[in-house]
């Protein structure tokens, strides 16, 4: 998965929002996370934050606390970009199988 600025950030739902709105505390974090809902590059964003151990802000729909907890639960992951891309491919495959079953029925 490519995670450089020119590849995914241009498609981010937050690209035209005030960046300070993604670096908030408390209840404001839920509003900031809402920007990520439905974002086409949410996975790439989250992978960059996890692989880069970014400590602040909302990235990929997760707060810094949520990302730290995930990193603690999965210390074995060497590349979040690879892991999340593989999960995305598997999920897409499941969706494609569902579409085929529905069309055949």
MDAnalysis code that builds the backbone (N, CA, C; Angstrom):
import MDAnalysis as mda
import numpy as np

u = mda.Universe.empty(315, n_residues=105, atom_resindex=np.repeat(np.arange(105), 3), trajectory=True)
u.add_TopologyAttr("name", ["N", "CA", "C"] * 105)
u.add_TopologyAttr("resid", np.arange(1, 106))
u.add_TopologyAttr("resname", ["UNK", "UNK", "UNK", "UNK", "UNK", "UNK", "UNK", "UNK", "UNK", "UNK", "UNK", "UNK", "UNK", "UNK", "UNK", "UNK", "UNK", "UNK", "UNK", "UNK", "UNK", "UNK", "UNK", "UNK", "UNK", "UNK", "UNK", "UNK", "UNK", "UNK", "UNK", "UNK", "UNK", "UNK", "UNK", "UNK", "UNK", "UNK", "UNK", "UNK", "UNK", "UNK", "UNK", "UNK", "UNK", "UNK", "UNK", "UNK", "UNK", "UNK", "UNK", "UNK", "UNK", "UNK", "UNK", "UNK", "UNK", "UNK", "UNK", "UNK", "UNK", "UNK", "UNK", "UNK", "UNK", "UNK", "UNK", "UNK", "UNK", "UNK", "UNK", "UNK", "UNK", "UNK", "UNK", "UNK", "UNK", "UNK", "UNK", "UNK", "UNK", "UNK", "UNK", "UNK", "UNK", "UNK", "UNK", "UNK", "UNK", "UNK", "UNK", "UNK", "UNK", "UNK", "UNK", "UNK", "UNK", "UNK", "UNK", "UNK", "UNK", "UNK", "UNK", "UNK", "UNK"])
u.atoms.positions = np.array([
    [0.855, -1.174, 0.000],
    [0.000, 0.000, 0.000],
    [0.896, 1.231, 0.000],
    [0.627, 2.116, -0.919],
    [1.412, 3.330, -1.013],
    [0.824, 4.364, -0.062],
    [1.669, 4.954, 0.775],
    [1.128, 5.943, 1.716],
    [1.905, 7.249, 1.652],
    [2.177, 7.740, 0.451],
    [2.827, 9.039, 0.382],
    [1.784, 10.115, 0.162],
    [2.162, 11.345, 0.408],
    [1.202, 12.438, 0.393],
    [0.500, 12.575, -0.949],
    [1.204, 12.399, -2.029],
    [0.583, 12.608, -3.330],
    [-0.402, 11.501, -3.688],
    [-0.296, 10.350, -3.048],
    [-1.172, 9.253, -3.446],
    [-2.515, 9.250, -2.742],
    [-2.571, 9.388, -1.431],
    [-3.862, 9.221, -0.761],
    [-4.423, 10.495, -0.162],
    [-3.600, 11.407, 0.256],
    [-4.120, 12.599, 0.947],
    [-5.005, 13.467, 0.068],
    [-4.770, 13.441, -1.224],
    [-5.602, 14.250, -2.120],
    [-7.041, 13.751, -2.158],
    [-7.267, 12.496, -1.766],
    [-8.615, 11.931, -1.758],
    [-9.252, 11.911, -0.373],
    [-8.566, 12.433, 0.621],
    [-9.059, 12.387, 1.999],
    [-10.260, 13.312, 2.193],
    [-11.226, 12.838, 2.957],
    [-12.417, 13.643, 3.256],
    [-12.066, 14.912, 4.023],
    [-10.966, 14.884, 4.751],
    [-10.578, 16.031, 5.584],
    [-9.692, 17.034, 4.857],
    [-9.403, 16.805, 3.596],
    [-8.434, 17.642, 2.884],
    [-8.819, 19.118, 2.859],
    [-10.118, 19.408, 2.897],
    [-10.564, 20.804, 2.836],
    [-11.046, 21.329, 4.180],
    [-10.801, 20.567, 5.252],
    [-11.220, 21.017, 6.584],
    [-10.047, 21.677, 7.294],
    [-10.345, 22.364, 8.357],
    [-9.311, 22.981, 9.177],
    [-8.541, 21.878, 9.893],
    [-7.240, 21.740, 9.647],
    [-6.468, 20.663, 10.277],
    [-6.530, 20.696, 11.801],
    [-6.660, 21.881, 12.389],
    [-6.738, 21.974, 13.845],
    [-7.948, 21.233, 14.394],
    [-8.975, 21.063, 13.572],
    [-10.175, 20.352, 13.999],
    [-9.950, 18.868, 14.205],
    [-8.831, 18.350, 13.720],
    [-8.511, 16.930, 13.890],
    [-7.557, 16.696, 15.057],
    [-7.124, 17.761, 15.690],
    [-6.203, 17.672, 16.825],
    [-6.857, 18.301, 18.047],
    [-7.902, 17.617, 18.507],
    [-8.717, 18.119, 19.612],
    [-8.735, 17.095, 20.740],
    [-9.305, 17.478, 21.857],
    [-9.386, 16.600, 23.034],
    [-10.838, 16.399, 23.444],
    [-11.054, 15.401, 24.276],
    [-12.357, 15.165, 24.892],
    [-13.460, 14.867, 23.902],
    [-14.642, 15.404, 24.197],
    [-15.839, 15.134, 23.396],
    [-15.695, 15.627, 21.961],
    [-14.852, 16.603, 21.730],
    [-14.646, 17.119, 20.379],
    [-14.049, 16.063, 19.458],
    [-13.402, 15.047, 20.043],
    [-12.813, 13.988, 19.224],
    [-13.876, 13.213, 18.459],
    [-15.043, 13.019, 19.051],
    [-16.115, 12.304, 18.349],
    [-16.574, 13.067, 17.120],
    [-16.644, 14.383, 17.220],
    [-17.004, 15.193, 16.054],
    [-15.910, 15.106, 14.996],
    [-14.672, 15.126, 15.439],
    [-13.553, 15.030, 14.496],
    [-13.542, 13.673, 13.795],
    [-13.839, 12.613, 14.540],
    [-13.861, 11.263, 13.961],
    [-14.962, 11.131, 12.907],
    [-16.024, 11.901, 13.046],
    [-17.126, 11.830, 12.093],
    [-16.676, 12.224, 10.684],
    [-15.662, 13.065, 10.591],
    [-15.119, 13.457, 9.290],
    [-14.601, 12.225, 8.542],
    [-14.131, 11.236, 9.282],
    [-13.528, 10.039, 8.684],
    [-14.551, 9.031, 8.179],
    [-15.787, 9.136, 8.653],
    [-16.814, 8.181, 8.231],
    [-16.995, 8.263, 6.721],
    [-16.869, 7.158, 6.065],
    [-17.043, 7.124, 4.623],
    [-15.875, 7.650, 3.816],
    [-14.780, 7.993, 4.475],
    [-13.615, 8.511, 3.762],
    [-13.015, 7.396, 2.895],
    [-12.743, 7.677, 1.623],
    [-12.225, 6.639, 0.735],
    [-10.800, 6.196, 1.042],
    [-10.076, 6.980, 1.835],
    [-8.685, 6.624, 2.143],
    [-8.462, 6.453, 3.644],
    [-9.500, 6.120, 4.332],
    [-9.420, 5.938, 5.785],
    [-8.377, 4.897, 6.180],
    [-8.327, 3.792, 5.452],
    [-7.385, 2.719, 5.749],
    [-5.943, 3.195, 5.581],
    [-5.670, 3.902, 4.504],
    [-4.325, 4.393, 4.241],
    [-3.890, 5.395, 5.305],
    [-4.818, 6.230, 5.715],
    [-4.555, 7.233, 6.751],
    [-4.224, 6.553, 8.075],
    [-5.033, 5.581, 8.449],
    [-4.801, 4.858, 9.694],
    [-3.462, 4.129, 9.653],
    [-3.156, 3.503, 8.522],
    [-1.885, 2.784, 8.388],
    [-0.700, 3.728, 8.572],
    [-0.788, 4.923, 8.006],
    [0.314, 5.880, 8.156],
    [0.503, 6.258, 9.624],
    [-0.598, 6.485, 10.324],
    [-0.510, 6.859, 11.737],
    [0.062, 5.728, 12.583],
    [-0.364, 4.497, 12.297],
    [0.123, 3.352, 13.078],
    [1.576, 3.031, 12.754],
    [1.919, 2.988, 11.472],
    [3.302, 2.682, 11.088],
    [4.257, 3.794, 11.524],
    [3.776, 5.042, 11.484],
    [4.608, 6.176, 11.867],
    [4.565, 6.509, 13.347],
    [3.775, 5.738, 14.095],
    [3.611, 5.960, 15.541],
    [3.274, 7.432, 15.835],
    [2.314, 7.956, 15.057],
    [1.878, 9.341, 15.236],
    [1.064, 9.414, 16.519],
    [1.483, 10.286, 17.413],
    [0.910, 10.328, 18.762],
    [-0.277, 11.266, 18.928],
    [-0.511, 12.158, 17.999],
    [-1.552, 13.156, 18.203],
    [-2.531, 13.191, 17.050],
    [-3.761, 13.553, 17.363],
    [-4.767, 13.779, 16.344],
    [-5.590, 12.562, 15.988],
    [-6.627, 12.835, 15.206],
    [-7.494, 11.799, 14.670],
    [-6.908, 11.384, 13.326],
    [-6.640, 10.109, 13.178],
    [-6.114, 9.560, 11.924],
    [-6.895, 8.296, 11.617],
    [-7.443, 8.198, 10.427],
    [-8.169, 6.999, 10.036],
    [-9.339, 6.695, 10.938],
    [-9.910, 7.701, 11.545],
    [-11.070, 7.511, 12.403],
    [-10.757, 7.055, 13.813],
    [-9.487, 7.084, 14.190],
    [-9.106, 6.647, 15.541],
    [-8.368, 7.757, 16.279],
    [-8.628, 7.844, 17.570],
    [-7.921, 8.791, 18.418],
    [-6.539, 8.234, 18.757],
    [-5.700, 9.081, 19.329],
    [-4.366, 8.603, 19.737],
    [-4.483, 7.499, 20.786],
    [-5.439, 7.603, 21.683],
    [-5.625, 6.570, 22.716],
    [-6.034, 5.234, 22.084],
    [-6.947, 5.286, 21.127],
    [-7.381, 4.064, 20.444],
    [-6.227, 3.427, 19.664],
    [-5.417, 4.264, 19.019],
    [-4.270, 3.730, 18.266],
    [-3.239, 3.116, 19.198],
    [-2.970, 3.754, 20.324],
    [-2.008, 3.182, 21.292],
    [-2.492, 1.829, 21.795],
    [-3.781, 1.724, 22.081],
    [-4.341, 0.454, 22.552],
    [-4.191, -0.625, 21.477],
    [-4.439, -0.273, 20.238],
    [-4.295, -1.224, 19.140],
    [-2.836, -1.664, 18.987],
    [-1.923, -0.730, 19.085],
    [-0.494, -1.070, 18.996],
    [-0.071, -1.986, 20.134],
    [-0.615, -1.771, 21.315],
    [-0.297, -2.651, 22.450],
    [-0.860, -4.052, 22.239],
    [-2.064, -4.133, 21.678],
    [-2.692, -5.439, 21.440],
    [-2.007, -6.226, 20.343],
    [-1.384, -5.539, 19.387],
    [-0.779, -6.214, 18.242],
    [0.689, -5.810, 18.061],
    [1.546, -6.109, 19.043],
    [2.963, -5.714, 18.920],
    [3.690, -6.492, 17.819],
    [3.087, -7.562, 17.341],
    [3.700, -8.400, 16.318],
    [3.608, -7.809, 14.911],
    [2.765, -6.818, 14.705],
    [2.570, -6.263, 13.361],
    [3.771, -5.395, 12.990],
    [4.403, -5.747, 11.871],
    [5.570, -4.976, 11.416],
    [5.183, -3.931, 10.374],
    [4.076, -4.163, 9.680],
    [3.599, -3.191, 8.691],
    [2.082, -3.131, 8.744],
    [1.572, -2.051, 9.317],
    [0.126, -1.863, 9.364],
    [-0.412, -1.614, 7.963],
    [0.378, -0.986, 7.115],
    [-0.060, -0.735, 5.745],
    [-0.346, -2.064, 5.045],
    [0.568, -3.020, 5.176],
    [0.377, -4.329, 4.549],
    [-0.806, -5.073, 5.160],
    [-0.890, -5.063, 6.473],
    [-1.966, -5.776, 7.166],
    [-3.338, -5.216, 6.787],
    [-3.464, -3.901, 6.797],
    [-4.755, -3.283, 6.493],
    [-5.118, -3.431, 5.019],
    [-4.124, -3.392, 4.139],
    [-4.392, -3.589, 2.716],
    [-4.886, -5.010, 2.457],
    [-4.256, -5.985, 3.104],
    [-4.689, -7.380, 2.968],
    [-6.111, -7.555, 3.493],
    [-6.419, -6.949, 4.627],
    [-7.774, -7.030, 5.187],
    [-8.782, -6.393, 4.234],
    [-8.398, -5.304, 3.630],
    [-9.267, -4.612, 2.682],
    [-9.546, -5.510, 1.467],
    [-8.499, -6.180, 0.965],
    [-8.673, -7.090, -0.176],
    [-9.584, -8.257, 0.193],
    [-9.381, -8.814, 1.377],
    [-10.234, -9.926, 1.814],
    [-11.681, -9.489, 1.935],
    [-11.887, -8.328, 2.523],
    [-13.245, -7.812, 2.686],
    [-13.885, -7.580, 1.327],
    [-13.140, -7.034, 0.392],
    [-13.657, -6.805, -0.961],
    [-14.008, -8.132, -1.610],
    [-13.208, -9.164, -1.392],
    [-13.486, -10.491, -1.932],
    [-14.760, -11.071, -1.376],
    [-14.996, -10.859, -0.104],
    [-16.232, -11.329, 0.532],
    [-17.422, -10.613, -0.089],
    [-17.304, -9.310, -0.282],
    [-18.379, -8.539, -0.903],
    [-18.659, -9.032, -2.316],
    [-17.596, -9.335, -3.085],
    [-17.768, -9.822, -4.453],
    [-18.476, -11.173, -4.453],
    [-18.130, -12.057, -3.515],
    [-18.794, -13.354, -3.417],
    [-20.277, -13.176, -3.107],
    [-20.601, -12.237, -2.224],
    [-21.999, -11.948, -1.885],
    [-22.757, -11.491, -3.130],
    [-22.140, -10.602, -3.924],
    [-22.780, -10.100, -5.135],
    [-23.060, -11.245, -6.101],
    [-22.125, -12.155, -6.250],
    [-22.294, -13.293, -7.149],
    [-23.446, -14.159, -6.658],
    [-23.485, -14.459, -5.346],
    [-24.560, -15.286, -4.793],
    [-25.924, -14.632, -5.022],
    [-25.996, -13.326, -4.856],
    [-27.263, -12.629, -5.019],
    [-27.695, -12.677, -6.487],
    [-26.748, -12.479, -7.409],
    [-27.081, -12.493, -8.833],
    [-27.498, -13.881, -9.297],
    [-26.897, -14.916, -8.740],
    [-27.207, -16.297, -9.134],
    [-28.568, -16.712, -8.611],
    [-28.954, -16.217, -7.458],
    [-30.225, -16.626, -6.822],
    [-31.423, -16.182, -7.620],
])
